[in-house]
Amino acid sequence: MRFRDLGVDTRIVERLEKDGFDNTFPVQEQTIPTALKGGDVAVRAKTGSGKTLAFAVPLAQLIEPRGEVQAIVLTPVRELAIQVNEVIRDVSGAYTALIYGGVGYNRQFEDLKKADIVVGTPGRIIDHMQRGTLKGQPRFLVLDEADRMLDMGFLPDIRRIMRNCPPEHVWLFSATLRSGVMDVLKGRDFQVIKVGEEMPELDHMYMEASRLGDKIDKLRNMLNGDKTLVFCNTKNMTRKLGNILHVPALHGDMSQHARERNMNKFRNGKKCLIATDVAARGIDIPEVEAIINFDLPRDTKSYVHRSGRTGRAGKTGKVISLIYNDDHANMRSIISDLELDMDRWQGH
C-alpha cells in the first residue's frame, strides 16, 4: 500500500517519496488512518517496524505551522529523540525544537520560541516547563517507546508533563502493552492497535566469576529447575560442559542424528540444553524460562538473538550472564547499546 492510499496529503506524500518512502509498513497502514481522525491511540509495535512515520505523518497533516507548540513527542533517550526529530522535520516542514539534557540551553530557548513540534526526553522537557520556556496546551502528546520510559522510571515525569501541558490527544507507541504502560492512558477513550507479536518481558542479570572452576560452580547453582538454554562460544566448551553437567549439548561437530536426539531430550523433559550460537539456530521452544550466557556473546546482536529465545507466551524470561576475566568491557558495551537495567543475580 502507498501513503496516498491512506488519506495522506499530496504535499506530505511528495516529501516522503523524495526521501525514498514509497510503500507503507503494517504499523503505518493500521495507525495513520486512525490517528488522522484525531483520537487517542495505543499502538503495540516493536522497534524497527516503521512506527516513527506512523506518528510523524499524521502529525505533519494535523498541525498547521504557526510558531507555537502544538505537539510534544517524548522519547526515552537523546539518540532516539535526534532520529525522531529528523524524521518529523523532513516529513512535516514544521519548525521543531529538539530538547534533551547534557547540552546548553541557549539554542533550545530560541527554538522553543518558534517551535510547532517539540521532541525530547522527559527530564529536560520538565526543566523547560519549570522555567516557563515551554508552555501552552498542545493538541498532541506522543509517547515513543513508552515501555522503555516506564522501565527507566519516567512514569512520574510523563504524568507531570500531562498535567502541566494537558494534551487533547495521546498517541502511545510501545513494544508491549502491559498494565503499567496502559496506566498512562487511564481515563482516556483510546483505540488499541496491535502490530506483530508482543516483545517478551525479560529480566537481565549478571554474576561475576573469578576462574573457570568458579564459573562452572556458579552455573550449577543457576540450574534451579527452570527450562534453561545455556550458551557457549565454542564447540569445545559446549562439549565439556555437557559432559560435566550430564545434560544434552548441541555443537557443530555433531551428526544430525545426535543433534535431533539431544533436542528431543530437551523438548521431552530435560531441563537444560547447552549450545553454541550456530547449533542453536532454528531452536524454537516456547517453554524456555531462562537463558544463561556461560560465555558472554561477542557482540550485542548475538546477545539479542540469545535473549529472544525466552519470555514467550506472556511470561517474563530471565537472561543471566556470567562475567569472567576480560568480559567487563564487552558487558558494558552491551548494556549501553541496549540500555539495559541489569541486576546482580541473587540466586532465585
matplotlib code that plots the C-alpha trace (Angstrom):
import matplotlib.pyplot as plt

x = [0.0, 1.1, 0.8, -1.5, -3.9, -4.2, -5.6, -2.2, -2.0, -0.2, 2.4, 3.4, 3.4, 5.8, 8.2, 8.0, 8.7, 11.6, 13.1, 12.5, 9.4, 7.0, 5.3, 3.9, 4.7, 1.8, 2.1, 1.7, -1.3, -3.1, -2.2, -2.2, -5.9, -6.9, -4.5, -5.8, -9.2, -7.6, -8.4, -6.2, -4.4, -2.2, 0.0, 2.0, 4.8, 8.4, 11.5, 12.3, 8.7, 8.4, 6.5, 8.2, 6.4, 3.2, 3.0, 5.2, 2.9, -0.4, 1.3, 2.5, -1.0, -2.9, -0.5, -0.6, 2.9, 2.3, 5.2, 3.5, 3.8, 1.1, 2.7, 5.2, 7.0, 8.6, 11.4, 13.4, 16.9, 18.5, 19.7, 16.1, 15.0, 17.5, 16.4, 12.7, 13.2, 14.9, 12.0, 9.3, 11.2, 11.7, 8.1, 6.2, 8.2, 7.2, 9.6, 10.8, 12.7, 15.0, 15.2, 17.4, 19.9, 23.6, 23.8, 23.4, 20.1, 20.5, 19.7, 16.8, 15.4, 15.5, 14.0, 11.1, 10.1, 9.3, 8.5, 5.4, 6.6, 8.8, 10.8, 12.8, 13.4, 11.2, 13.7, 14.7, 11.1, 10.1, 13.0, 11.8, 8.2, 9.6, 11.5, 8.4, 10.1, 7.8, 4.1, 0.7, -1.8, -0.5, -3.1, -1.0, 1.4, 3.3, 4.9, 7.5, 8.8, 6.6, 7.6, 11.3, 10.4, 8.5, 11.4, 13.7, 11.4, 9.8, 6.2, 6.0, 7.6, 5.1, 2.2, 3.7, 4.0, 0.4, -0.7, 1.3, 0.5, -2.7, -2.9, -6.1, -4.9, -2.3, -0.6, 1.3, 3.8, 5.3, 6.7, 4.4, 1.0, 1.4, -0.6, 1.9, 2.0, -1.8, -2.0, -0.7, -3.9, -6.2, -9.4, -8.9, -11.0, -8.3, -8.1, -5.7, -3.7, -1.5, 1.1, 3.1, 4.0, 4.4, 8.0, 9.0, 9.5, 12.9, 14.9, 18.6, 21.1, 24.8, 27.2, 30.9, 33.3, 37.0, 38.1, 36.8, 36.0, 34.2, 32.2, 31.1, 30.1, 28.0, 26.4, 25.4, 23.7, 21.8, 20.3, 17.3, 14.7, 13.8, 13.8, 17.2, 19.2, 22.9, 25.1, 28.9, 31.0, 33.0, 32.2, 34.9, 33.4, 29.9, 31.0, 32.9, 30.0, 27.6, 29.8, 30.4, 26.8, 25.4, 23.0, 22.4, 24.5, 24.4, 27.5, 28.7, 30.7, 27.6, 25.8, 22.2, 21.0, 22.9, 21.6, 18.0, 18.4, 19.6, 17.0, 14.3, 15.7, 15.4, 11.9, 10.7, 11.8, 15.4, 15.7, 18.9, 20.5, 23.9, 24.6, 26.7, 25.0, 25.3, 24.0, 21.0, 19.8, 16.2, 15.5, 12.1, 10.9, 8.3, 8.8, 12.3, 12.3, 15.9, 18.9, 22.3, 25.3, 28.1, 30.3, 29.3, 28.3, 30.9, 28.5, 25.2, 23.4, 24.2, 23.0, 19.7, 19.3, 20.0, 17.7, 14.8, 14.5, 12.9, 10.0, 7.4, 3.6, 3.3, 5.7, 8.7, 12.0, 15.4, 18.7, 21.8, 25.3, 28.5, 31.2, 34.7, 38.2, 38.1, 34.3, 33.6, 34.2, 32.0, 29.3, 29.4, 29.1, 26.0, 24.4, 25.0, 23.8, 20.6, 20.1, 19.6, 18.8, 20.9, 20.9, 23.2, 21.8, 20.7, 20.2, 16.4]
y = [0.0, 3.6, 6.6, 8.4, 5.4, 6.2, 9.7, 11.5, 14.9, 15.2, 17.6, 15.1, 12.2, 14.2, 14.7, 11.0, 9.9, 12.3, 10.6, 7.2, 6.2, 4.8, 1.8, 1.5, -0.9, -2.6, -0.3, 2.7, 1.2, 0.5, 3.6, 6.6, 6.5, 6.2, 8.9, 11.2, 11.1, 12.8, 10.3, 8.6, 5.5, 2.9, 1.1, -2.1, -2.2, -3.2, -1.1, -1.2, -1.7, 1.8, 3.3, 6.8, 7.5, 6.1, 9.2, 11.7, 11.6, 12.3, 15.0, 16.6, 16.6, 17.7, 20.5, 23.9, 25.6, 28.8, 29.1, 27.8, 24.3, 22.0, 18.6, 17.1, 13.9, 12.1, 9.5, 7.7, 8.7, 11.5, 9.3, 8.3, 12.0, 13.0, 10.4, 11.1, 14.9, 14.5, 12.4, 14.8, 17.8, 16.2, 14.9, 17.9, 21.0, 22.3, 24.0, 21.6, 22.0, 19.2, 19.1, 16.9, 17.2, 17.3, 20.3, 24.0, 25.8, 28.8, 27.0, 25.3, 28.6, 30.1, 27.0, 26.9, 30.4, 29.3, 25.5, 23.9, 20.4, 19.6, 16.4, 15.4, 13.5, 13.8, 15.4, 18.3, 18.8, 19.3, 21.6, 23.9, 23.8, 24.9, 27.7, 28.8, 28.3, 25.5, 26.2, 26.0, 23.2, 21.0, 19.2, 16.0, 14.2, 11.2, 8.7, 6.8, 3.5, 4.0, 0.7, 1.8, 5.1, 3.3, 0.8, 3.9, 5.4, 8.1, 7.5, 10.3, 12.7, 11.6, 12.3, 15.6, 16.7, 15.7, 17.8, 20.8, 20.7, 18.7, 17.4, 16.9, 13.5, 11.0, 8.6, 5.9, 3.5, 0.6, -2.9, -4.2, -3.0, -4.4, -2.9, -0.2, 1.2, 1.3, 3.1, 6.2, 6.3, 5.6, 7.7, 8.3, 6.8, 5.2, 2.7, -0.2, -1.2, -4.3, -4.9, -8.2, -10.2, -8.7, -8.3, -10.5, -9.1, -10.1, -9.7, -9.2, -10.3, -11.0, -12.8, -12.5, -15.4, -15.4, -18.5, -21.2, -23.6, -20.9, -20.2, -23.8, -23.9, -20.8, -22.3, -25.4, -23.1, -21.3, -24.5, -24.5, -26.5, -23.8, -24.9, -23.4, -22.8, -22.3, -20.7, -21.1, -19.5, -22.6, -26.2, -27.5, -25.7, -26.8, -30.4, -30.1, -28.6, -31.2, -33.9, -32.2, -31.5, -34.6, -32.7, -32.7, -30.4, -29.1, -28.1, -28.1, -31.4, -33.5, -35.6, -34.7, -37.8, -36.9, -33.3, -34.5, -36.9, -34.2, -31.8, -34.3, -34.9, -31.2, -31.0, -34.0, -33.3, -32.4, -29.0, -27.9, -27.8, -26.4, -25.0, -22.8, -19.9, -21.7, -25.0, -23.3, -21.7, -22.8, -23.8, -22.6, -24.0, -21.6, -23.3, -21.9, -20.0, -18.8, -18.1, -18.4, -16.9, -19.2, -17.3, -13.8, -13.3, -11.5, -8.7, -7.0, -8.7, -12.1, -11.1, -10.0, -13.3, -15.4, -13.4, -13.6, -17.4, -16.8, -14.7, -16.3, -16.8, -13.7, -14.9, -13.0, -14.6, -14.5, -13.8, -14.3, -13.6, -15.0, -12.3, -13.7, -12.2, -9.6, -9.7, -6.4, -4.1, -6.2, -6.3, -2.5, -2.1, -4.5, -2.7, 0.7, -0.4, -1.9, 0.5, -2.5, -2.2, -5.2, -6.5, -8.9, -12.5, -13.3, -17.0, -17.2]
z = [0.0, -0.7, 1.6, -0.7, -0.2, 3.5, 3.0, 3.4, 1.8, -1.5, -0.1, 2.5, 0.0, -2.2, 0.8, 1.6, -1.9, -2.2, 0.8, -0.7, 1.3, -1.3, 0.2, 3.8, 6.6, 8.5, 11.6, 9.3, 7.4, 10.7, 12.6, 10.2, 9.2, 12.9, 14.0, 11.3, 12.9, 16.0, 18.7, 21.4, 20.2, 21.9, 19.4, 20.1, 17.6, 18.1, 17.3, 13.6, 12.5, 10.9, 13.8, 13.6, 10.3, 11.8, 14.1, 12.1, 9.0, 10.9, 12.9, 9.7, 8.4, 11.5, 12.6, 11.0, 11.2, 13.2, 15.6, 18.8, 20.4, 19.1, 19.8, 22.2, 21.3, 24.3, 23.8, 26.5, 25.3, 23.4, 20.5, 19.7, 20.1, 17.5, 15.0, 15.5, 15.2, 11.8, 10.5, 11.7, 10.4, 7.0, 6.7, 8.1, 7.1, 10.6, 12.9, 15.6, 18.8, 19.9, 23.7, 25.8, 28.7, 28.7, 26.3, 26.7, 26.9, 24.5, 21.3, 23.0, 24.3, 20.8, 19.1, 21.7, 20.8, 17.2, 17.5, 16.3, 17.5, 20.5, 20.5, 23.6, 26.7, 29.8, 32.2, 30.1, 28.9, 32.5, 33.1, 30.4, 31.8, 35.1, 33.5, 31.6, 28.3, 27.3, 27.9, 26.4, 25.7, 22.8, 20.8, 20.7, 23.1, 21.5, 23.8, 21.8, 23.3, 26.3, 27.9, 27.9, 29.5, 32.3, 32.8, 33.2, 35.9, 33.8, 34.7, 37.2, 34.7, 32.0, 34.3, 35.3, 31.7, 31.0, 34.0, 33.0, 29.3, 29.1, 25.5, 23.6, 22.3, 23.3, 20.9, 22.7, 21.0, 22.9, 22.2, 24.9, 26.2, 29.8, 32.6, 33.6, 30.1, 29.8, 33.1, 31.3, 29.3, 32.2, 31.9, 28.2, 25.3, 23.3, 20.4, 20.7, 17.6, 17.7, 15.1, 15.1, 18.1, 21.5, 22.6, 25.5, 29.0, 30.2, 33.5, 32.7, 35.4, 35.8, 38.1, 38.2, 38.3, 39.3, 37.5, 35.2, 38.1, 39.9, 36.7, 36.4, 40.1, 39.6, 36.6, 38.6, 41.2, 38.5, 37.2, 39.6, 37.7, 35.1, 31.5, 30.6, 27.4, 28.2, 25.5, 25.0, 22.4, 21.4, 20.4, 22.9, 25.9, 24.9, 24.7, 28.0, 30.0, 28.6, 30.0, 33.3, 34.0, 32.3, 30.1, 26.3, 24.2, 20.6, 18.6, 15.0, 15.2, 15.9, 13.4, 12.5, 14.3, 17.5, 17.3, 16.9, 19.8, 22.2, 21.0, 21.7, 25.2, 25.9, 24.4, 26.3, 29.9, 30.3, 32.0, 30.4, 27.0, 26.2, 22.7, 20.6, 18.7, 15.3, 16.6, 18.3, 15.1, 14.5, 18.1, 19.0, 22.3, 23.9, 27.3, 27.8, 31.0, 31.3, 29.1, 30.7, 28.9, 30.2, 27.7, 27.1, 23.4, 21.3, 20.3, 21.0, 18.1, 19.4, 22.9, 21.5, 19.5, 22.5, 24.8, 22.3, 22.9, 26.3, 27.6, 25.4, 25.8, 28.0, 30.6, 31.9, 30.9, 32.6, 30.9, 33.2, 32.1, 33.7, 33.7, 33.6, 33.1, 30.4, 29.8, 31.6, 28.7, 26.4, 29.0, 29.5, 25.7, 25.5, 28.4, 26.8, 23.3, 24.6, 27.6, 29.9, 33.5, 34.8, 38.3, 40.1, 40.1, 43.7, 43.3, 42.5]

ax = plt.figure().add_subplot(projection="3d")
ax.plot(x, y, z, "-o")
ax.set_aspect("equal")
plt.show()
